[in-house]
Amino acid sequence: MTDHTTTTAPMPGPRTPTLQPPPEQVRAAPTGGDLGEQVTQGFWERFEGEASRTGLVTIARRLPAIARQVWGTAWRADARAAGLVAVLQLASAAMASAGLIASLGVMQKVFAGGATEQRIRAALPALAVVAVLLTLRGLVDTGISHWQARLGPRVRQQLEADFLALTSRVALTAVDDPTWADEVRRANDRGLYFAKDSVDKTIELASAVLALLGAAGVLGILHPALLVLLLAAVVPKGAASIHSIRAGYLSAVRQSTLRRRMLQFSWVLYERDTAAELRASNAQQALLDEHRALSARITDEEVALGEHQSRAALLGRALGGLGMLATYAALAWMLGAGWMPLATGGAAYLAIQASQSALLRLVIAAHRVFENALWVEDLNRFEESCRARLPRTGAPAPAAVREITVRDVHFAYPQGKQALRGVSLTLRAGKKYAFVGVNGSGKSTLSRILAGLYEANEGTVRWDGTDVREFDAASLTGRVALVLQDPGHWPLSALANITIGSGSITTADPDRVVRAVRATGADRVIASLDRQWDTVLSPQFEGGAELSDGNWSKIVCARGLYQQAPVLVMDEPTASMDPLAEDRLFRAVLDEYAGPDTITVLVSHRLGPAVACDQVFVLDQGRIVETGSHQELIALGGVYAEMFETQAAAYRVGTATPAGHAPAADGGRNET
């Protein structure tokens, strides 16, 4: 049973580009004035420093839109908490303004004519009002803290849930795209953090705005000229603060390359994956020396930054002090000239202090909100792009399939690599097929096309005559049990690692589980664990177990068999198994699971399993170059026969490997 003309094509020869000898010494890290000069901008640098190079006018113009965006998220997360925080902020600001006005009444009574005892007694009612307002404001601020503490975690919860729901469902081609890979890390590391942090920063900004409006309003009532003088006192300090923030951001940008490299050196010095080789090769000292050199350069940069910020702060305080001196001098002159009563002057002093604090808070908070908002907008753009790359929806895929036809399928990865070039074949229920070929020939890509993980750029894949693009993508993948060579090692119980392929980690069909684990040999692996089915398959957890690659392969194969899907595709899952375990597994799959209603596909560069299959497809450079049974292909004497003879020769005692060939690798990761 063949579907297209059998052809023979020569195996591609190895390409050996010219390689010049390396130099005796190389730089382990960038050198020169700019600490990041040799590395392109990383995602963590994209917006850091952008706000530091943006003027205050631009920030002020964009603040309303930013506030609406942040509070829209907060409202969706917890409308009650968001509403109460907003109302309580208004109440707190109103009480602060009322407190200043009440303080003015106290001053008028204290500085009025008459005996001291009478003036104090007359001021007591106003003092009582001030005390009540301070108490109420304290209670309101406590309420703000309470509801703000509730709002932040709920915002985080919603943001993370939305983010993971999108990123876990985007098409596999998106995940293969290096641009998307960079975007998802940036959105996770920066976008989510700053989106949650923006709520607190916006609340701080709103608090500063309301406090400033209240204090400035009182000050304007007392004498408008004081507002102008107040700016002279506050702007230098605010400018110095923003200058320090800018310097910090720009320094972080300059350092980011070295910091990333230093973190990498830190990780390899303590991570478990590199621990054995680190100790076996005595590489510690070389890595420690490089870490120390990188750390010294970063330390020098931090010291220089600290000194620069100290000078800026000193200048800001000096200019601000002069401005404040001018403000108080003007206030004293007004009092001396009789333009303002002494009692009013005392209230003006309190209003100046409150306005100064609020204005400084406002400048810094606005800058930070703008910086955060850049990341939030980036997160929103990324999530929109994810929505555009979600798999298609449609009718549910059928529970059974009798025939899958692939016609003239072409597929290229996002990087531009052409993986399949006009592949055509037919697969029928009850038959067993093998995809074979050298690494990079297109075997795994074709298996993912069959599983619905990739959609062909050209050509069609049909189930019983229906184009798979008419089916819901999620239901289609659920009808295919795809077992991979490098699958996920879920940090779950042994039982959950079997059942997860069917969409559950909390329920199981005991009979199906037992049948699957016995077929793959995973039953002996699980029986040897301390807690057997309940053992977590990760050494990172208390009581967890670490499996060899070969034993993981048995678990993963059992996971695929447990699904009992109408299409079973095993993409080199036995590369880490020993020969006996591999033979037992394939016998069980081909004899027990490859029933009359199942389409079974074995993908391998080792040809032993292909012998028992009904049809073998030999792929080379994205094309099917030979098709037939094992006997037919051996008789053909083409690519398959040459591959088979090369592998078989490696196991014949006293027989040399054919010239120009090497025995096929068997994975190199046998069980221990």
Secondary structure as GFF3:
##gff-version 3
##sequence-region A 1 672
A	DSSP	three_ten_helix	43	45	.	.	.	ID=ss1
A	DSSP	three_ten_helix	51	53	.	.	.	ID=ss2
A	DSSP	alpha_helix	56	77	.	.	.	ID=ss3
A	DSSP	alpha_helix	79	110	.	.	.	ID=ss4
A	DSSP	alpha_helix	116	167	.	.	.	ID=ss5
A	DSSP	alpha_helix	172	176	.	.	.	ID=ss6
A	DSSP	alpha_helix	178	186	.	.	.	ID=ss7
A	DSSP	pi_helix	187	191	.	.	.	ID=ss8
A	DSSP	alpha_helix	192	222	.	.	.	ID=ss9
A	DSSP	alpha_helix	225	270	.	.	.	ID=ss10
A	DSSP	alpha_helix	272	280	.	.	.	ID=ss11
A	DSSP	alpha_helix	284	337	.	.	.	ID=ss12
A	DSSP	alpha_helix	342	388	.	.	.	ID=ss13
A	DSSP	beta_strand	403	412	.	.	.	ID=ss14
A	DSSP	beta_strand	418	428	.	.	.	ID=ss15
A	DSSP	beta_strand	432	436	.	.	.	ID=ss16
A	DSSP	alpha_helix	443	450	.	.	.	ID=ss17
A	DSSP	beta_strand	458	463	.	.	.	ID=ss18
A	DSSP	beta_strand	466	467	.	.	.	ID=ss19
A	DSSP	three_ten_helix	468	470	.	.	.	ID=ss20
A	DSSP	alpha_helix	473	478	.	.	.	ID=ss21
A	DSSP	beta_strand	480	483	.	.	.	ID=ss22
A	DSSP	alpha_helix	494	499	.	.	.	ID=ss23
A	DSSP	three_ten_helix	500	502	.	.	.	ID=ss24
A	DSSP	alpha_helix	510	520	.	.	.	ID=ss25
A	DSSP	alpha_helix	522	527	.	.	.	ID=ss26
A	DSSP	three_ten_helix	532	534	.	.	.	ID=ss27
A	DSSP	alpha_helix	549	563	.	.	.	ID=ss28
A	DSSP	beta_strand	567	571	.	.	.	ID=ss29
A	DSSP	alpha_helix	579	588	.	.	.	ID=ss30
A	DSSP	pi_helix	589	593	.	.	.	ID=ss31
A	DSSP	beta_strand	599	604	.	.	.	ID=ss32
A	DSSP	three_ten_helix	609	612	.	.	.	ID=ss33
A	DSSP	beta_strand	615	620	.	.	.	ID=ss34
A	DSSP	beta_strand	623	628	.	.	.	ID=ss35
A	DSSP	alpha_helix	630	636	.	.	.	ID=ss36
A	DSSP	alpha_helix	639	649	.	.	.	ID=ss37
###
